[in-house]
Amino acid sequence: MSDIHRTDRLKMMRSQYENTRLKSTLAERNQQLHTTEQQLTNTQINYKHACKNTRMLMVFCVLLIAVMSLGGVA
């Protein structure tokens, strides 16, 4: 009976070790995912700002051309 008890105890210890190992792996992967999501969000924000700045530059150029053509410079 003690052999059965020892075997059960070993199985339980192995299960606990495996559970701890999996939790550790999951926590590491979650951290990697969180970091990647933050980088993606920052990239999207930078892209939006770049698009906005490009539009503003284009509007400025169009207005400059319009003013120059109305003033007889062009």
Phi and psi restraints in degrees (range 20) as a CNS / XPLOR table:
assign (resid 1 and name C) (resid 2 and name N)
       (resid 2 and name CA) (resid 2 and name C) 1.0 -69.3 20.0 2
assign (resid 2 and name N) (resid 2 and name CA)
       (resid 2 and name C) (resid 3 and name N) 1.0 -30.6 20.0 2
assign (resid 2 and name C) (resid 3 and name N)
       (resid 3 and name CA) (resid 3 and name C) 1.0 -64.7 20.0 2
assign (resid 3 and name N) (resid 3 and name CA)
       (resid 3 and name C) (resid 4 and name N) 1.0 -40.4 20.0 2
assign (resid 3 and name C) (resid 4 and name N)
       (resid 4 and name CA) (resid 4 and name C) 1.0 -64.7 20.0 2
assign (resid 4 and name N) (resid 4 and name CA)
       (resid 4 and name C) (resid 5 and name N) 1.0 -42.5 20.0 2
assign (resid 4 and name C) (resid 5 and name N)
       (resid 5 and name CA) (resid 5 and name C) 1.0 -63.1 20.0 2
assign (resid 5 and name N) (resid 5 and name CA)
       (resid 5 and name C) (resid 6 and name N) 1.0 -42.4 20.0 2
assign (resid 5 and name C) (resid 6 and name N)
       (resid 6 and name CA) (resid 6 and name C) 1.0 -64.0 20.0 2
assign (resid 6 and name N) (resid 6 and name CA)
       (resid 6 and name C) (resid 7 and name N) 1.0 -42.5 20.0 2
assign (resid 6 and name C) (resid 7 and name N)
       (resid 7 and name CA) (resid 7 and name C) 1.0 -62.5 20.0 2
assign (resid 7 and name N) (resid 7 and name CA)
       (resid 7 and name C) (resid 8 and name N) 1.0 -44.0 20.0 2
assign (resid 7 and name C) (resid 8 and name N)
       (resid 8 and name CA) (resid 8 and name C) 1.0 -63.0 20.0 2
assign (resid 8 and name N) (resid 8 and name CA)
       (resid 8 and name C) (resid 9 and name N) 1.0 -40.6 20.0 2
assign (resid 8 and name C) (resid 9 and name N)
       (resid 9 and name CA) (resid 9 and name C) 1.0 -65.5 20.0 2
assign (resid 9 and name N) (resid 9 and name CA)
       (resid 9 and name C) (resid 10 and name N) 1.0 -41.6 20.0 2
assign (resid 9 and name C) (resid 10 and name N)
       (resid 10 and name CA) (resid 10 and name C) 1.0 -63.1 20.0 2
assign (resid 10 and name N) (resid 10 and name CA)
       (resid 10 and name C) (resid 11 and name N) 1.0 -41.7 20.0 2
assign (resid 10 and name C) (resid 11 and name N)
       (resid 11 and name CA) (resid 11 and name C) 1.0 -61.8 20.0 2
assign (resid 11 and name N) (resid 11 and name CA)
       (resid 11 and name C) (resid 12 and name N) 1.0 -41.1 20.0 2
assign (resid 11 and name C) (resid 12 and name N)
       (resid 12 and name CA) (resid 12 and name C) 1.0 -65.7 20.0 2
assign (resid 12 and name N) (resid 12 and name CA)
       (resid 12 and name C) (resid 13 and name N) 1.0 -42.1 20.0 2
assign (resid 12 and name C) (resid 13 and name N)
       (resid 13 and name CA) (resid 13 and name C) 1.0 -64.5 20.0 2
assign (resid 13 and name N) (resid 13 and name CA)
       (resid 13 and name C) (resid 14 and name N) 1.0 -41.1 20.0 2
assign (resid 13 and name C) (resid 14 and name N)
       (resid 14 and name CA) (resid 14 and name C) 1.0 -63.8 20.0 2
assign (resid 14 and name N) (resid 14 and name CA)
       (resid 14 and name C) (resid 15 and name N) 1.0 -41.2 20.0 2
assign (resid 14 and name C) (resid 15 and name N)
       (resid 15 and name CA) (resid 15 and name C) 1.0 -63.3 20.0 2
assign (resid 15 and name N) (resid 15 and name CA)
       (resid 15 and name C) (resid 16 and name N) 1.0 -42.9 20.0 2
assign (resid 15 and name C) (resid 16 and name N)
       (resid 16 and name CA) (resid 16 and name C) 1.0 -64.0 20.0 2
assign (resid 16 and name N) (resid 16 and name CA)
       (resid 16 and name C) (resid 17 and name N) 1.0 -41.7 20.0 2
assign (resid 16 and name C) (resid 17 and name N)
       (resid 17 and name CA) (resid 17 and name C) 1.0 -62.2 20.0 2
assign (resid 17 and name N) (resid 17 and name CA)
       (resid 17 and name C) (resid 18 and name N) 1.0 -45.3 20.0 2
assign (resid 17 and name C) (resid 18 and name N)
       (resid 18 and name CA) (resid 18 and name C) 1.0 -63.7 20.0 2
assign (resid 18 and name N) (resid 18 and name CA)
       (resid 18 and name C) (resid 19 and name N) 1.0 -40.4 20.0 2
assign (resid 18 and name C) (resid 19 and name N)
       (resid 19 and name CA) (resid 19 and name C) 1.0 -61.8 20.0 2
assign (resid 19 and name N) (resid 19 and name CA)
       (resid 19 and name C) (resid 20 and name N) 1.0 -45.0 20.0 2
assign (resid 19 and name C) (resid 20 and name N)
       (resid 20 and name CA) (resid 20 and name C) 1.0 -63.5 20.0 2
assign (resid 20 and name N) (resid 20 and name CA)
       (resid 20 and name C) (resid 21 and name N) 1.0 -42.6 20.0 2
assign (resid 20 and name C) (resid 21 and name N)
       (resid 21 and name CA) (resid 21 and name C) 1.0 -62.5 20.0 2
assign (resid 21 and name N) (resid 21 and name CA)
       (resid 21 and name C) (resid 22 and name N) 1.0 -43.7 20.0 2
assign (resid 21 and name C) (resid 22 and name N)
       (resid 22 and name CA) (resid 22 and name C) 1.0 -66.6 20.0 2
assign (resid 22 and name N) (resid 22 and name CA)
       (resid 22 and name C) (resid 23 and name N) 1.0 -39.3 20.0 2
assign (resid 22 and name C) (resid 23 and name N)
       (resid 23 and name CA) (resid 23 and name C) 1.0 -62.5 20.0 2
assign (resid 23 and name N) (resid 23 and name CA)
       (resid 23 and name C) (resid 24 and name N) 1.0 -41.1 20.0 2
assign (resid 23 and name C) (resid 24 and name N)
       (resid 24 and name CA) (resid 24 and name C) 1.0 -63.5 20.0 2
assign (resid 24 and name N) (resid 24 and name CA)
       (resid 24 and name C) (resid 25 and name N) 1.0 -44.6 20.0 2
assign (resid 24 and name C) (resid 25 and name N)
       (resid 25 and name CA) (resid 25 and name C) 1.0 -62.8 20.0 2
assign (resid 25 and name N) (resid 25 and name CA)
       (resid 25 and name C) (resid 26 and name N) 1.0 -42.9 20.0 2
assign (resid 25 and name C) (resid 26 and name N)
       (resid 26 and name CA) (resid 26 and name C) 1.0 -63.4 20.0 2
assign (resid 26 and name N) (resid 26 and name CA)
       (resid 26 and name C) (resid 27 and name N) 1.0 -42.4 20.0 2
assign (resid 26 and name C) (resid 27 and name N)
       (resid 27 and name CA) (resid 27 and name C) 1.0 -62.2 20.0 2
assign (resid 27 and name N) (resid 27 and name CA)
       (resid 27 and name C) (resid 28 and name N) 1.0 -40.3 20.0 2
assign (resid 27 and name C) (resid 28 and name N)
       (resid 28 and name CA) (resid 28 and name C) 1.0 -65.0 20.0 2
assign (resid 28 and name N) (resid 28 and name CA)
       (resid 28 and name C) (resid 29 and name N) 1.0 -44.2 20.0 2
assign (resid 28 and name C) (resid 29 and name N)
       (resid 29 and name CA) (resid 29 and name C) 1.0 -65.7 20.0 2
assign (resid 29 and name N) (resid 29 and name CA)
       (resid 29 and name C) (resid 30 and name N) 1.0 -38.8 20.0 2
assign (resid 29 and name C) (resid 30 and name N)
       (resid 30 and name CA) (resid 30 and name C) 1.0 -62.4 20.0 2
assign (resid 30 and name N) (resid 30 and name CA)
       (resid 30 and name C) (resid 31 and name N) 1.0 -39.8 20.0 2
assign (resid 30 and name C) (resid 31 and name N)
       (resid 31 and name CA) (resid 31 and name C) 1.0 -64.2 20.0 2
assign (resid 31 and name N) (resid 31 and name CA)
       (resid 31 and name C) (resid 32 and name N) 1.0 -42.5 20.0 2
assign (resid 31 and name C) (resid 32 and name N)
       (resid 32 and name CA) (resid 32 and name C) 1.0 -62.5 20.0 2
assign (resid 32 and name N) (resid 32 and name CA)
       (resid 32 and name C) (resid 33 and name N) 1.0 -41.6 20.0 2
assign (resid 32 and name C) (resid 33 and name N)
       (resid 33 and name CA) (resid 33 and name C) 1.0 -63.5 20.0 2
assign (resid 33 and name N) (resid 33 and name CA)
       (resid 33 and name C) (resid 34 and name N) 1.0 -43.8 20.0 2
assign (resid 33 and name C) (resid 34 and name N)
       (resid 34 and name CA) (resid 34 and name C) 1.0 -61.3 20.0 2
assign (resid 34 and name N) (resid 34 and name CA)
       (resid 34 and name C) (resid 35 and name N) 1.0 -43.4 20.0 2
assign (resid 34 and name C) (resid 35 and name N)
       (resid 35 and name CA) (resid 35 and name C) 1.0 -62.5 20.0 2
assign (resid 35 and name N) (resid 35 and name CA)
       (resid 35 and name C) (resid 36 and name N) 1.0 -43.7 20.0 2
assign (resid 35 and name C) (resid 36 and name N)
       (resid 36 and name CA) (resid 36 and name C) 1.0 -64.3 20.0 2
assign (resid 36 and name N) (resid 36 and name CA)
       (resid 36 and name C) (resid 37 and name N) 1.0 -40.9 20.0 2
assign (resid 36 and name C) (resid 37 and name N)
       (resid 37 and name CA) (resid 37 and name C) 1.0 -63.2 20.0 2
assign (resid 37 and name N) (resid 37 and name CA)
       (resid 37 and name C) (resid 38 and name N) 1.0 -40.0 20.0 2
assign (resid 37 and name C) (resid 38 and name N)
       (resid 38 and name CA) (resid 38 and name C) 1.0 -64.4 20.0 2
assign (resid 38 and name N) (resid 38 and name CA)
       (resid 38 and name C) (resid 39 and name N) 1.0 -42.3 20.0 2
assign (resid 38 and name C) (resid 39 and name N)
       (resid 39 and name CA) (resid 39 and name C) 1.0 -63.3 20.0 2
assign (resid 39 and name N) (resid 39 and name CA)
       (resid 39 and name C) (resid 40 and name N) 1.0 -41.0 20.0 2
assign (resid 39 and name C) (resid 40 and name N)
       (resid 40 and name CA) (resid 40 and name C) 1.0 -64.6 20.0 2
assign (resid 40 and name N) (resid 40 and name CA)
       (resid 40 and name C) (resid 41 and name N) 1.0 -42.7 20.0 2
assign (resid 40 and name C) (resid 41 and name N)
       (resid 41 and name CA) (resid 41 and name C) 1.0 -61.9 20.0 2
assign (resid 41 and name N) (resid 41 and name CA)
       (resid 41 and name C) (resid 42 and name N) 1.0 -44.8 20.0 2
assign (resid 41 and name C) (resid 42 and name N)
       (resid 42 and name CA) (resid 42 and name C) 1.0 -62.7 20.0 2
assign (resid 42 and name N) (resid 42 and name CA)
       (resid 42 and name C) (resid 43 and name N) 1.0 -38.9 20.0 2
assign (resid 42 and name C) (resid 43 and name N)
       (resid 43 and name CA) (resid 43 and name C) 1.0 -64.1 20.0 2
assign (resid 43 and name N) (resid 43 and name CA)
       (resid 43 and name C) (resid 44 and name N) 1.0 -42.0 20.0 2
assign (resid 43 and name C) (resid 44 and name N)
       (resid 44 and name CA) (resid 44 and name C) 1.0 -64.3 20.0 2
assign (resid 44 and name N) (resid 44 and name CA)
       (resid 44 and name C) (resid 45 and name N) 1.0 -41.3 20.0 2
assign (resid 44 and name C) (resid 45 and name N)
       (resid 45 and name CA) (resid 45 and name C) 1.0 -63.4 20.0 2
assign (resid 45 and name N) (resid 45 and name CA)
       (resid 45 and name C) (resid 46 and name N) 1.0 -44.9 20.0 2
assign (resid 45 and name C) (resid 46 and name N)
       (resid 46 and name CA) (resid 46 and name C) 1.0 -62.2 20.0 2
assign (resid 46 and name N) (resid 46 and name CA)
       (resid 46 and name C) (resid 47 and name N) 1.0 -38.6 20.0 2
assign (resid 46 and name C) (resid 47 and name N)
       (resid 47 and name CA) (resid 47 and name C) 1.0 -63.7 20.0 2
assign (resid 47 and name N) (resid 47 and name CA)
       (resid 47 and name C) (resid 48 and name N) 1.0 -43.2 20.0 2
assign (resid 47 and name C) (resid 48 and name N)
       (resid 48 and name CA) (resid 48 and name C) 1.0 -62.3 20.0 2
assign (resid 48 and name N) (resid 48 and name CA)
       (resid 48 and name C) (resid 49 and name N) 1.0 -42.5 20.0 2
assign (resid 48 and name C) (resid 49 and name N)
       (resid 49 and name CA) (resid 49 and name C) 1.0 -64.4 20.0 2
assign (resid 49 and name N) (resid 49 and name CA)
       (resid 49 and name C) (resid 50 and name N) 1.0 -40.5 20.0 2
assign (resid 49 and name C) (resid 50 and name N)
       (resid 50 and name CA) (resid 50 and name C) 1.0 -63.3 20.0 2
assign (resid 50 and name N) (resid 50 and name CA)
       (resid 50 and name C) (resid 51 and name N) 1.0 -41.8 20.0 2
assign (resid 50 and name C) (resid 51 and name N)
       (resid 51 and name CA) (resid 51 and name C) 1.0 -63.5 20.0 2
assign (resid 51 and name N) (resid 51 and name CA)
       (resid 51 and name C) (resid 52 and name N) 1.0 -43.1 20.0 2
assign (resid 51 and name C) (resid 52 and name N)
       (resid 52 and name CA) (resid 52 and name C) 1.0 -63.4 20.0 2
assign (resid 52 and name N) (resid 52 and name CA)
       (resid 52 and name C) (resid 53 and name N) 1.0 -44.5 20.0 2
assign (resid 52 and name C) (resid 53 and name N)
       (resid 53 and name CA) (resid 53 and name C) 1.0 -64.0 20.0 2
assign (resid 53 and name N) (resid 53 and name CA)
       (resid 53 and name C) (resid 54 and name N) 1.0 -38.4 20.0 2
assign (resid 53 and name C) (resid 54 and name N)
       (resid 54 and name CA) (resid 54 and name C) 1.0 -65.0 20.0 2
assign (resid 54 and name N) (resid 54 and name CA)
       (resid 54 and name C) (resid 55 and name N) 1.0 -42.4 20.0 2
assign (resid 54 and name C) (resid 55 and name N)
       (resid 55 and name CA) (resid 55 and name C) 1.0 -62.3 20.0 2
assign (resid 55 and name N) (resid 55 and name CA)
       (resid 55 and name C) (resid 56 and name N) 1.0 -43.0 20.0 2
assign (resid 55 and name C) (resid 56 and name N)
       (resid 56 and name CA) (resid 56 and name C) 1.0 -63.2 20.0 2
assign (resid 56 and name N) (resid 56 and name CA)
       (resid 56 and name C) (resid 57 and name N) 1.0 -40.2 20.0 2
assign (resid 56 and name C) (resid 57 and name N)
       (resid 57 and name CA) (resid 57 and name C) 1.0 -64.0 20.0 2
assign (resid 57 and name N) (resid 57 and name CA)
       (resid 57 and name C) (resid 58 and name N) 1.0 -41.3 20.0 2
assign (resid 57 and name C) (resid 58 and name N)
       (resid 58 and name CA) (resid 58 and name C) 1.0 -64.7 20.0 2
assign (resid 58 and name N) (resid 58 and name CA)
       (resid 58 and name C) (resid 59 and name N) 1.0 -41.7 20.0 2
assign (resid 58 and name C) (resid 59 and name N)
       (resid 59 and name CA) (resid 59 and name C) 1.0 -62.8 20.0 2
assign (resid 59 and name N) (resid 59 and name CA)
       (resid 59 and name C) (resid 60 and name N) 1.0 -43.4 20.0 2
assign (resid 59 and name C) (resid 60 and name N)
       (resid 60 and name CA) (resid 60 and name C) 1.0 -60.6 20.0 2
assign (resid 60 and name N) (resid 60 and name CA)
       (resid 60 and name C) (resid 61 and name N) 1.0 -43.8 20.0 2
assign (resid 60 and name C) (resid 61 and name N)
       (resid 61 and name CA) (resid 61 and name C) 1.0 -63.4 20.0 2
assign (resid 61 and name N) (resid 61 and name CA)
       (resid 61 and name C) (resid 62 and name N) 1.0 -42.4 20.0 2
assign (resid 61 and name C) (resid 62 and name N)
       (resid 62 and name CA) (resid 62 and name C) 1.0 -63.6 20.0 2
assign (resid 62 and name N) (resid 62 and name CA)
       (resid 62 and name C) (resid 63 and name N) 1.0 -43.9 20.0 2
assign (resid 62 and name C) (resid 63 and name N)
       (resid 63 and name CA) (resid 63 and name C) 1.0 -64.1 20.0 2
assign (resid 63 and name N) (resid 63 and name CA)
       (resid 63 and name C) (resid 64 and name N) 1.0 -40.1 20.0 2
assign (resid 63 and name C) (resid 64 and name N)
       (resid 64 and name CA) (resid 64 and name C) 1.0 -62.8 20.0 2
assign (resid 64 and name N) (resid 64 and name CA)
       (resid 64 and name C) (resid 65 and name N) 1.0 -43.5 20.0 2
assign (resid 64 and name C) (resid 65 and name N)
       (resid 65 and name CA) (resid 65 and name C) 1.0 -63.7 20.0 2
assign (resid 65 and name N) (resid 65 and name CA)
       (resid 65 and name C) (resid 66 and name N) 1.0 -41.8 20.0 2
assign (resid 65 and name C) (resid 66 and name N)
       (resid 66 and name CA) (resid 66 and name C) 1.0 -63.5 20.0 2
assign (resid 66 and name N) (resid 66 and name CA)
       (resid 66 and name C) (resid 67 and name N) 1.0 -44.4 20.0 2
assign (resid 66 and name C) (resid 67 and name N)
       (resid 67 and name CA) (resid 67 and name C) 1.0 -65.5 20.0 2
assign (resid 67 and name N) (resid 67 and name CA)
       (resid 67 and name C) (resid 68 and name N) 1.0 -41.8 20.0 2
assign (resid 67 and name C) (resid 68 and name N)
       (resid 68 and name CA) (resid 68 and name C) 1.0 -65.8 20.0 2
assign (resid 68 and name N) (resid 68 and name CA)
       (resid 68 and name C) (resid 69 and name N) 1.0 -38.2 20.0 2
assign (resid 68 and name C) (resid 69 and name N)
       (resid 69 and name CA) (resid 69 and name C) 1.0 -72.1 20.0 2
assign (resid 69 and name N) (resid 69 and name CA)
       (resid 69 and name C) (resid 70 and name N) 1.0 -33.9 20.0 2
assign (resid 69 and name C) (resid 70 and name N)
       (resid 70 and name CA) (resid 70 and name C) 1.0 -72.4 20.0 2
assign (resid 70 and name N) (resid 70 and name CA)
       (resid 70 and name C) (resid 71 and name N) 1.0 -30.1 20.0 2
assign (resid 70 and name C) (resid 71 and name N)
       (resid 71 and name CA) (resid 71 and name C) 1.0 -83.3 20.0 2
assign (resid 71 and name N) (resid 71 and name CA)
       (resid 71 and name C) (resid 72 and name N) 1.0 -5.6 20.0 2
assign (resid 71 and name C) (resid 72 and name N)
       (resid 72 and name CA) (resid 72 and name C) 1.0 84.5 20.0 2
assign (resid 72 and name N) (resid 72 and name CA)
       (resid 72 and name C) (resid 73 and name N) 1.0 10.7 20.0 2
assign (resid 72 and name C) (resid 73 and name N)
       (resid 73 and name CA) (resid 73 and name C) 1.0 -77.4 20.0 2
assign (resid 73 and name N) (resid 73 and name CA)
       (resid 73 and name C) (resid 74 and name N) 1.0 -37.3 20.0 2
